[in-house]
Amino acid sequence: MSTTTIGGHTLTVDDEGFLTDPTEWSEEVAAALAEQIGVTLESEHWAILGFLRAEHARTGETPTLRRVSTGMQIPVKRLFELFPVKPAKKMAYVAGLPKPRGCV
């Protein structure tokens, strides 16, 4: 594990840049992480990030794309619009959580 500075915050990350300590996350950090991947956070994004973090706190695992879609009643297509190309990875990254299992 290594550290990186994002948005003026020193964070502990894994080899792929995912935060290894979810307690280092904040809304300011989320905005900086989103900017790095070309996503501008709006209310719908924040709701998804809140869901991800709550589910992770409850289960100890990062929710999959299907779990987010089902749990929030958001079509997978919409998740792809909000977090283009690899939404599960991008959602977890911005939420400060580990990459979901099964994510390449």
Secondary structure by P-SEA (a helix, b strand, c coil): ccccccccbbbbbcccccccccccccaaaaaaaaaaacccccaaaaaaaaaaaaaaaaccccccaaaaaaaacccaaaaaaaccccaaaaaaaaaccccccccc
